[in-house]
């Protein structure tokens, strides 16, 4: 049973990476839609990656909801590198630190109806991607 669950989960991640994410990256690069791109460098390979995400702009940066938890590659890579960049609405922002963000503040940032969906899905893990100042 557990092997089947793991197999389905791996299949889902492969589908996202191979199809949906590729289309989303093209859309974001053209400045269309609500998504942003998190650009990060692999911890071991040094390879550059782009991860499409829904980020919400707040005063000092962007709020990210960690749908897949805190052990995702983009977050581990960005933390190891001491930052990353975000392409948001055609503008690139350098991120100099990533820190936990209070759940209630994260839900408020996403607003309704997204906050309602996040509450129902019991999403409680948010991060603030702080924009570096020149």
C-alpha positions as MATLAB code, in Angstrom:
seq = 'XXXXXXXXXXXXXXXXXXXXXXXXXXXXXXXXXXXXXXXXXXXXXXXXXXXXXXXXXXXXXXXXXXXXXXXXXXXXXXXXXXXXXXXXXXXXXXXXXXXXXXXXXXXXXXXXXXXXXXXXXXXXXXXXXXXXXX';
ca = [
       0.000    0.000    0.000;
       2.743    2.461    0.996;
       4.689    1.654   -2.188;
       1.608    2.452   -4.260;
       1.196    5.805   -2.524;
       4.866    6.656   -3.048;
       4.629    5.608   -6.699;
       1.563    7.790   -7.294;
       3.236   10.738   -5.577;
       6.385   10.384   -7.699;
       4.227   10.152  -10.811;
       2.395   13.333   -9.838;
       5.652   15.248   -9.312;
       6.994   13.969  -12.648;
       3.815   15.140  -14.408;
       4.098   18.588  -12.828;
       7.788   18.939  -13.665;
       7.478   17.601  -17.206;
       4.333   19.342  -18.388;
       2.537   21.840  -16.202;
       5.673   23.573  -14.904;
       7.137   23.934  -18.407;
       4.001   25.630  -19.692;
       3.806   27.829  -16.578;
       7.429   28.947  -17.010;
       6.745   30.122  -20.567;
       3.632   31.990  -19.413;
       5.450   33.703  -16.514;
       8.417   34.731  -18.680;
       5.971   36.524  -20.971;
       4.457   38.377  -18.031;
       1.093   36.634  -18.259;
      -0.939   35.291  -15.369;
      -0.623   35.417  -11.597;
       2.455   33.217  -11.168;
       6.053   34.181  -10.405;
       9.311   32.341  -11.093;
      11.705   31.471   -8.296;
      15.185   31.155   -9.809;
      17.590   29.121   -7.695;
      20.837   27.174   -8.044;
      21.201   23.473   -7.247;
      23.094   22.776   -4.040;
      25.189   19.956   -5.483;
      25.156   20.517   -9.230;
      25.285   24.292   -9.496;
      22.571   24.006  -12.150;
      20.125   26.897  -12.448;
      16.447   26.073  -11.961;
      13.176   27.974  -12.341;
      10.174   27.039  -10.231;
       6.777   28.609  -11.021;
       4.905   29.620   -7.879;
       2.039   31.752   -6.687;
       3.722   34.455   -4.601;
       1.910   37.325   -2.921;
       3.632   40.714   -2.729;
       3.807   42.195    0.765;
       5.721   45.207    2.101;
       9.223   43.735    2.354;
       8.994   40.899   -0.139;
       6.822   37.973   -1.174;
       4.827   35.410    0.779;
       5.004   31.784   -0.362;
       2.711   29.009    0.847;
       4.645   25.745    1.084;
       2.102   23.394   -0.500;
       4.568   20.493   -0.560;
       6.195   21.269    2.790;
       9.531   22.793    3.807;
      11.719   20.108    2.212;
      11.150   21.183   -1.385;
      14.192   21.629   -3.611;
      13.705   25.329   -4.393;
      13.613   26.253   -0.705;
      16.559   24.065    0.285;
      18.578   25.423   -2.659;
      17.753   29.057   -1.869;
      18.553   28.635    1.827;
      21.869   26.925    1.048;
      22.818   29.680   -1.411;
      21.748   32.496    0.906;
      19.072   33.687   -1.512;
      17.584   33.442   -4.979;
      15.805   35.680   -7.458;
      12.109   36.093   -8.172;
      10.654   37.131  -11.526;
       7.344   38.787  -10.659;
       5.233   40.566  -13.301;
       8.256   41.006  -15.547;
      10.525   42.471  -12.846;
      13.400   40.521  -11.304;
      13.935   40.849   -7.541;
      16.958   39.584   -5.616;
      15.964   37.696   -2.460;
      18.541   37.972    0.318;
      16.826   35.893    2.998;
      13.913   33.558    3.536;
      12.242   33.294    6.906;
       9.149   31.696    8.463;
       5.999   33.794    8.129;
       3.122   33.624   10.652;
       0.218   31.478    9.459;
      -2.484   34.080   10.079;
      -0.465   36.760    8.282;
       0.118   34.380    5.372;
      -3.580   33.585    5.076;
      -4.416   37.288    5.257;
      -1.875   38.050    2.512;
      -3.489   35.525    0.165;
      -6.957   36.967    0.843;
     -10.302   35.329    0.142;
     -11.236   32.976   -1.443;
      -7.650   31.609   -1.460;
      -7.357   31.910    2.340;
     -10.534   29.868    2.775;
      -9.182   27.135    0.496;
      -5.848   27.160    2.349;
      -7.647   26.891    5.702;
      -9.784   23.980    4.494;
      -6.646   22.258    3.188;
      -4.981   22.906    6.577;
      -2.086   24.785    5.016;
      -0.094   26.479    7.734;
       3.451   26.745    6.394;
       4.399   30.100    4.872;
       7.707   31.796    4.123;
       8.658   35.421    3.554;
      11.073   35.911    0.675;
      12.730   39.195    1.626;
      13.722   41.539   -1.221;
      17.312   42.791   -0.977;
      17.799   46.528   -1.148;
      20.650   47.902   -3.290;
];
